[in-house]
């Protein structure tokens, strides 16, 4: 059984930083890709950034230069580094992890339950 555990959210002042973690529990071969999303209540979930295991990544304009995704395969964990946070970044952040449980087998996607980021002075 594969599960995701998100952590790292919290309250931070404008201009501050947080690092969100998305840890995969259970048997997997590797993390094929990870993306992070955020959702303000009443609005659609939006992409914050995405990274493939080969290292390619992409970010929307609001995240470029401020947010960075990384993957630690040995720790089975993906990260989202949030720098220079702004009040408008306040919302819940969700990870979406594509895992391959066994070599040569198809991948499968799993969503985290979310972690709240609040940017306020």
Backbone as ProteinMPNN parsed JSONL, in Angstrom:
{"seq_chain_A": "XXXXXXXXXXXXXXXXXXXXXXXXXXXXXXXXXXXXXXXXXXXXXXXXXXXXXXXXXXXXXXXXXXXXXXXXXXXXXXXXXXXXXXXXXXXXXXXXXXXXXXXXXXXXXXXXXXXXXXXXX", "coords_chain_A": {"N_chain_A": [[0.846, -1.183, 0.0], [0.7, 2.095, -0.986], [1.304, 5.246, 0.343], [1.086, 8.789, 0.825], [2.75, 11.23, 2.721], [2.48, 14.403, 3.707], [4.289, 17.28, 4.807], [5.583, 20.184, 6.577], [4.306, 22.581, 6.191], [3.02, 25.759, 7.434], [3.003, 28.786, 9.423], [4.33, 31.771, 8.203], [6.244, 34.755, 7.843], [5.805, 37.434, 5.438], [8.113, 37.265, 2.745], [9.517, 35.243, 3.865], [10.561, 31.733, 4.143], [9.71, 28.336, 3.404], [9.946, 24.769, 3.526], [8.354, 22.254, 1.94], [7.503, 18.847, 2.342], [7.027, 15.676, 0.817], [6.505, 12.61, 1.515], [6.89, 9.265, 0.54], [5.385, 6.313, 1.493], [5.634, 2.769, 1.78], [6.187, 0.057, -0.569], [8.104, 0.944, -3.31], [9.59, 1.308, -6.555], [10.687, 3.581, -7.791], [10.349, 7.206, -7.723], [8.745, 8.557, -10.288], [7.897, 11.002, -11.129], [7.025, 14.229, -9.832], [4.635, 16.588, -8.84], [3.507, 19.734, -7.656], [0.679, 21.317, -6.284], [-1.728, 23.881, -5.69], [-4.567, 25.098, -3.903], [-7.017, 27.4, -3.523], [-9.868, 27.762, -1.516], [-12.895, 27.408, -3.288], [-11.836, 27.924, -5.718], [-10.175, 26.651, -8.682], [-7.804, 23.971, -8.525], [-4.391, 24.769, -8.848], [-1.377, 24.45, -10.756], [1.781, 24.389, -9.241], [4.333, 23.63, -9.741], [6.419, 21.217, -11.432], [8.297, 18.187, -11.663], [10.31, 15.804, -13.302], [11.788, 12.532, -12.906], [14.15, 12.477, -14.31], [15.113, 14.996, -14.085], [14.123, 17.187, -15.471], [12.115, 20.119, -15.28], [9.289, 22.255, -14.67], [7.712, 25.401, -14.193], [5.034, 27.58, -13.34], [4.607, 31.099, -14.143], [4.294, 32.61, -11.753], [5.682, 31.185, -9.921], [8.285, 30.887, -10.753], [11.679, 31.359, -10.044], [11.175, 31.633, -7.359], [10.112, 29.285, -6.23], [11.137, 25.897, -5.824], [11.448, 22.596, -6.896], [12.413, 19.376, -5.796], [13.753, 15.996, -5.799], [14.391, 13.291, -3.725], [15.48, 10.297, -4.21], [16.445, 8.175, -2.695], [15.414, 8.681, -0.192], [12.817, 8.505, -0.788], [11.243, 10.775, -1.172], [9.754, 13.851, -2.066], [10.271, 17.362, -2.557], [9.272, 20.747, -1.97], [10.58, 23.768, -2.186], [9.919, 26.831, -0.888], [10.425, 30.122, -1.387], [10.801, 33.645, -0.577], [8.117, 34.231, 0.148], [4.732, 35.309, -0.313], [1.76, 37.046, 0.791], [-0.329, 36.279, -0.89], [0.307, 33.706, -1.515], [-0.796, 32.143, 0.335], [-2.439, 29.263, 1.117], [-3.657, 25.857, 0.78], [-1.327, 23.314, 0.001], [-0.653, 20.714, -2.263], [0.783, 17.561, -3.008], [1.435, 15.635, -5.906], [2.292, 12.547, -6.801], [3.959, 10.488, -9.049], [4.519, 7.194, -9.17], [6.569, 4.301, -9.691], [6.048, 1.103, -8.944], [7.347, -1.305, -9.301], [10.15, -2.416, -11.273], [9.773, -1.827, -14.736], [7.041, -1.954, -14.618], [3.779, -0.413, -14.986], [3.288, 3.087, -14.211], [1.81, 4.834, -11.398], [-0.425, 7.251, -10.081], [-0.481, 9.254, -7.127], [-2.117, 11.234, -4.71], [-1.251, 13.645, -2.236], [-2.499, 14.638, 1.036], [-2.427, 17.268, 1.553], [-0.981, 20.332, 2.798], [-1.035, 23.132, 4.881], [-0.152, 26.431, 4.048], [0.534, 29.51, 5.374], [0.908, 32.875, 4.919], [1.711, 35.636, 6.55], [1.95, 38.73, 8.306]], "CA_chain_A": [[0.0, 0.0, 0.0], [1.484, 3.318, -1.084], [0.657, 6.438, 0.887], [1.909, 9.988, 0.85], [2.654, 12.034, 3.936], [2.974, 15.757, 3.487], [4.633, 18.037, 6.01], [6.385, 21.373, 6.347], [3.527, 23.815, 6.123], [2.983, 26.54, 8.66], [2.848, 30.236, 9.359], [5.592, 32.439, 7.926], [6.082, 36.165, 7.489], [6.131, 37.755, 4.036], [9.546, 37.216, 2.479], [10.095, 34.062, 4.492], [10.703, 30.496, 3.382], [9.287, 27.051, 3.947], [10.192, 23.613, 2.662], [7.327, 21.235, 2.064], [7.957, 17.491, 2.039], [6.015, 14.693, 0.416], [7.183, 11.335, 1.719], [6.17, 8.093, 0.054], [5.544, 5.105, 2.298], [5.278, 1.557, 1.046], [7.147, -0.438, -1.537], [8.144, 1.513, -4.645], [10.871, 1.232, -7.253], [11.177, 4.954, -7.838], [9.437, 8.306, -7.984], [8.936, 8.922, -11.691], [7.65, 12.438, -11.273], [6.256, 14.853, -8.747], [4.159, 17.943, -9.072], [2.871, 20.363, -6.514], [-0.48, 22.089, -6.668], [-2.338, 24.582, -4.56], [-5.982, 25.352, -4.139], [-7.756, 28.309, -2.657], [-11.266, 27.327, -1.496], [-13.764, 28.045, -4.262], [-11.126, 28.078, -6.974], [-9.588, 25.418, -9.189], [-6.441, 23.661, -8.101], [-3.449, 25.242, -9.867], [-0.043, 23.87, -10.722], [2.844, 25.201, -8.656], [5.548, 23.214, -10.407], [6.505, 19.79, -11.685], [9.633, 17.698, -11.963], [10.437, 14.394, -13.634], [12.955, 11.916, -12.265], [15.342, 12.799, -15.08], [15.565, 16.327, -13.695], [13.395, 18.259, -16.138], [11.107, 20.735, -14.426], [8.619, 23.437, -15.198], [7.02, 26.202, -13.193], [4.277, 28.728, -13.861], [5.322, 32.367, -13.959], [4.286, 33.129, -10.376], [6.583, 30.371, -9.105], [9.656, 30.931, -11.263], [12.604, 32.158, -9.255], [10.836, 31.59, -5.933], [9.796, 27.931, -5.794], [12.004, 24.892, -6.42], [11.089, 21.209, -6.593], [13.505, 18.403, -5.851], [13.381, 14.615, -5.465], [15.414, 12.449, -3.109], [15.002, 8.94, -4.471], [16.827, 7.292, -1.59], [14.5, 8.941, 0.911], [11.459, 8.39, -1.339], [10.612, 12.03, -0.765], [9.826, 15.03, -2.912], [10.284, 18.597, -1.786], [8.951, 22.023, -2.603], [11.18, 24.878, -1.464], [9.177, 28.069, -1.118], [11.186, 31.294, -0.946], [10.198, 34.958, -0.821], [6.673, 34.004, 0.17], [3.851, 36.465, -0.321], [0.453, 36.709, 1.363], [-1.177, 35.592, -1.883], [0.694, 32.291, -1.573], [-1.51, 31.452, 1.411], [-3.433, 28.272, 0.738], [-3.191, 24.484, 0.984], [-0.466, 22.786, -1.06], [-0.821, 19.274, -2.435], [1.724, 16.904, -3.917], [0.958, 14.541, -6.766], [3.49, 11.761, -7.067], [3.85, 9.363, -9.97], [5.486, 6.191, -8.717], [6.668, 2.985, -10.32], [6.216, 0.226, -7.784], [8.304, -2.355, -9.654], [10.772, -2.118, -12.562], [9.063, -2.265, -15.918], [5.601, -1.932, -14.443], [3.221, 0.922, -15.221], [3.289, 4.033, -13.093], [0.515, 5.165, -10.834], [-0.417, 8.552, -9.414], [-1.038, 9.356, -5.779], [-2.219, 12.594, -4.187], [-1.138, 13.886, -0.809], [-3.685, 15.209, 1.653], [-2.284, 18.715, 1.618], [-0.412, 20.991, 3.966], [-1.429, 24.537, 4.821], [0.858, 27.477, 4.116], [-0.067, 30.809, 5.682], [1.905, 33.942, 4.866], [1.084, 36.782, 7.193], [2.768, 39.43, 9.297]], "C_chain_A": [[0.892, 1.247, 0.0], [0.666, 4.473, -0.518], [1.628, 7.596, 0.846], [1.678, 10.73, 2.156], [3.292, 13.38, 3.657], [3.289, 16.431, 4.818], [5.37, 19.31, 5.598], [5.616, 22.671, 6.25], [3.55, 24.552, 7.449], [2.758, 28.002, 8.391], [4.211, 30.88, 9.169], [5.306, 33.887, 7.556], [6.365, 36.385, 6.008], [7.645, 37.857, 3.84], [10.23, 36.0, 3.053], [10.091, 32.848, 3.59], [10.121, 29.323, 4.152], [9.738, 25.969, 2.986], [9.138, 22.564, 2.957], [7.916, 19.89, 1.648], [6.769, 16.611, 1.681], [6.701, 13.338, 0.431], [6.297, 10.18, 1.277], [6.447, 6.909, 0.982], [5.048, 3.916, 1.5], [6.324, 1.227, 0.003], [7.021, 0.298, -2.874], [9.521, 1.281, -5.237], [11.496, 2.616, -7.368], [10.026, 5.938, -7.955], [9.705, 8.749, -9.416], [8.754, 10.414, -11.92], [6.912, 12.934, -10.044], [5.815, 16.228, -9.207], [3.499, 18.434, -7.794], [1.759, 21.285, -7.035], [-0.983, 22.833, -5.441], [-3.76, 24.945, -4.926], [-6.545, 26.273, -3.078], [-9.212, 27.854, -2.672], [-12.122, 28.12, -2.475], [-13.121, 28.249, -5.613], [-10.559, 26.73, -7.395], [-8.18, 25.225, -8.624], [-5.501, 24.092, -9.215], [-2.076, 24.623, -9.653], [0.942, 24.873, -10.149], [4.177, 24.878, -9.308], [5.575, 21.718, -10.558], [7.943, 19.42, -12.027], [9.551, 16.214, -12.29], [11.718, 13.843, -13.021], [14.244, 12.199, -13.007], [15.878, 14.19, -14.819], [14.845, 17.469, -14.381], [12.299, 18.811, -15.242], [10.439, 21.892, -15.154], [7.803, 24.09, -14.103], [6.183, 27.268, -13.892], [5.003, 30.013, -13.5], [5.378, 32.813, -12.497], [5.273, 32.389, -9.485], [8.048, 30.467, -9.531], [10.523, 31.866, -10.417], [12.322, 32.144, -7.764], [10.669, 30.168, -5.415], [10.692, 26.936, -6.532], [11.586, 23.504, -5.946], [12.348, 20.35, -6.666], [12.98, 17.036, -5.443], [14.603, 13.941, -4.853], [14.931, 11.016, -3.238], [15.31, 8.002, -3.297], [15.87, 7.452, -0.41], [13.047, 8.775, 0.491], [10.638, 9.626, -0.977], [10.807, 13.105, -1.825], [9.693, 16.274, -2.07], [9.825, 19.766, -2.65], [9.522, 23.111, -1.708], [10.461, 26.152, -1.867], [9.976, 29.231, -0.532], [10.435, 32.577, -1.283], [8.672, 34.85, -0.865], [5.889, 35.3, 0.308], [2.502, 36.09, 0.288], [-0.449, 35.977, 0.385], [-0.776, 34.144, -2.109], [-0.029, 31.471, -0.507], [-2.579, 30.542, 0.852], [-2.905, 26.899, 1.111], [-2.419, 24.022, -0.241], [-0.544, 21.264, -1.06], [0.272, 18.723, -3.351], [0.986, 15.808, -4.689], [2.192, 13.777, -7.213], [3.147, 10.625, -8.011], [4.928, 8.36, -9.586], [5.436, 4.961, -9.616], [6.966, 2.025, -9.175], [7.247, -0.858, -8.035], [8.901, -2.03, -11.014], [9.946, -2.664, -13.712], [7.556, -2.257, -15.81], [5.072, -0.523, -14.679], [3.305, 1.798, -13.971], [1.87, 4.269, -12.608], [0.649, 6.477, -10.079], [-1.062, 8.484, -8.045], [-1.025, 10.826, -5.362], [-1.945, 12.597, -2.678], [-2.386, 14.564, -0.293], [-3.6, 16.72, 1.825], [-1.65, 19.206, 2.899], [-0.643, 22.493, 3.801], [-0.221, 25.45, 4.953], [0.138, 28.802, 4.336], [1.034, 31.854, 5.745], [1.256, 35.216, 5.395], [2.051, 37.417, 8.168], [1.986, 39.588, 10.606]], "O_chain_A": [[1.732, 1.421, 0.883], [-0.504, 4.652, -0.856], [2.844, 7.405, 0.834], [0.549, 10.841, 2.632], [4.492, 13.477, 3.404], [2.63, 16.178, 5.826], [5.731, 19.491, 4.435], [6.212, 23.749, 6.23], [4.035, 24.036, 8.456], [2.376, 28.408, 7.293], [5.151, 30.567, 9.9], [4.244, 34.2, 7.018], [7.088, 35.603, 5.391], [8.357, 38.449, 4.651], [11.399, 35.747, 2.761], [9.678, 32.912, 2.432], [10.054, 29.327, 5.381], [9.893, 26.208, 1.789], [9.039, 22.053, 4.073], [8.722, 19.81, 0.722], [5.66, 16.791, 2.184], [7.389, 12.965, -0.519], [5.11, 10.128, 1.599], [7.6, 6.553, 1.224], [4.159, 4.038, 0.657], [7.228, 2.017, -0.269], [5.96, 0.279, -3.499], [10.496, 1.081, -4.512], [12.679, 2.802, -7.081], [8.889, 5.565, -8.244], [10.784, 9.261, -9.717], [9.383, 11.004, -12.798], [6.268, 12.172, -9.323], [6.556, 16.937, -9.888], [3.008, 17.656, -6.977], [1.891, 21.931, -8.074], [-0.697, 22.456, -4.304], [-4.108, 25.08, -6.099], [-6.544, 25.957, -1.888], [-9.749, 27.584, -3.746], [-12.081, 29.35, -2.492], [-13.776, 28.695, -6.555], [-10.47, 25.796, -6.598], [-7.478, 26.181, -8.296], [-5.762, 23.825, -10.388], [-1.674, 24.317, -8.531], [0.942, 26.048, -10.516], [5.048, 25.741, -9.418], [4.827, 21.013, -9.879], [8.697, 20.212, -12.592], [8.822, 15.462, -11.644], [12.62, 14.599, -12.663], [15.321, 12.169, -12.411], [16.969, 14.535, -15.272], [14.936, 18.611, -13.931], [11.634, 18.06, -14.529], [10.969, 22.427, -16.128], [7.276, 23.427, -13.21], [6.589, 27.798, -14.926], [5.901, 30.017, -12.659], [6.398, 33.336, -12.049], [5.66, 32.886, -8.428], [8.945, 30.16, -8.747], [10.147, 33.0, -10.122], [13.152, 32.601, -6.979], [11.046, 29.875, -4.28], [10.974, 27.107, -7.718], [11.397, 23.27, -4.753], [13.227, 20.579, -7.496], [11.919, 16.917, -4.832], [15.705, 14.012, -5.395], [14.078, 10.568, -2.472], [14.504, 7.134, -2.963], [15.556, 6.484, 0.283], [12.144, 8.891, 1.319], [9.493, 9.526, -0.537], [11.885, 13.245, -2.402], [9.081, 16.253, -1.002], [9.97, 19.769, -3.873], [9.019, 23.353, -0.61], [10.405, 26.503, -3.045], [10.176, 29.306, 0.681], [9.559, 32.599, -2.148], [8.029, 35.322, -1.803], [6.326, 36.251, 0.957], [2.144, 34.912, 0.295], [-1.253, 35.139, 0.794], [-1.464, 33.424, -2.833], [0.112, 30.249, -0.454], [-3.514, 30.995, 0.192], [-1.827, 26.783, 1.694], [-2.806, 24.302, -1.376], [-0.506, 20.617, -0.014], [0.636, 19.35, -4.346], [0.062, 15.164, -4.191], [3.039, 14.316, -7.926], [2.177, 9.896, -7.805], [6.119, 8.658, -9.671], [4.409, 4.635, -10.211], [8.004, 2.122, -8.52], [7.942, -1.289, -7.114], [8.223, -1.421, -11.842], [9.479, -3.802, -13.679], [6.858, -2.521, -16.789], [5.821, 0.449, -14.585], [3.38, 1.31, -12.843], [0.887, 3.962, -13.282], [1.699, 6.778, -9.512], [-2.04, 7.77, -7.824], [-0.07, 11.558, -5.619], [-2.346, 11.689, -1.951], [-3.23, 15.011, -1.069], [-4.578, 17.37, 2.196], [-1.768, 18.576, 3.951], [-0.468, 23.046, 2.715], [0.618, 25.278, 5.837], [-0.757, 29.168, 3.575], [1.977, 31.733, 6.527], [0.37, 35.792, 4.763], [2.869, 36.734, 8.783], [2.503, 40.154, 11.569]]}, "name": "protein", "num_of_chains": 1, "seq": "XXXXXXXXXXXXXXXXXXXXXXXXXXXXXXXXXXXXXXXXXXXXXXXXXXXXXXXXXXXXXXXXXXXXXXXXXXXXXXXXXXXXXXXXXXXXXXXXXXXXXXXXXXXXXXXXXXXXXXXXX"}
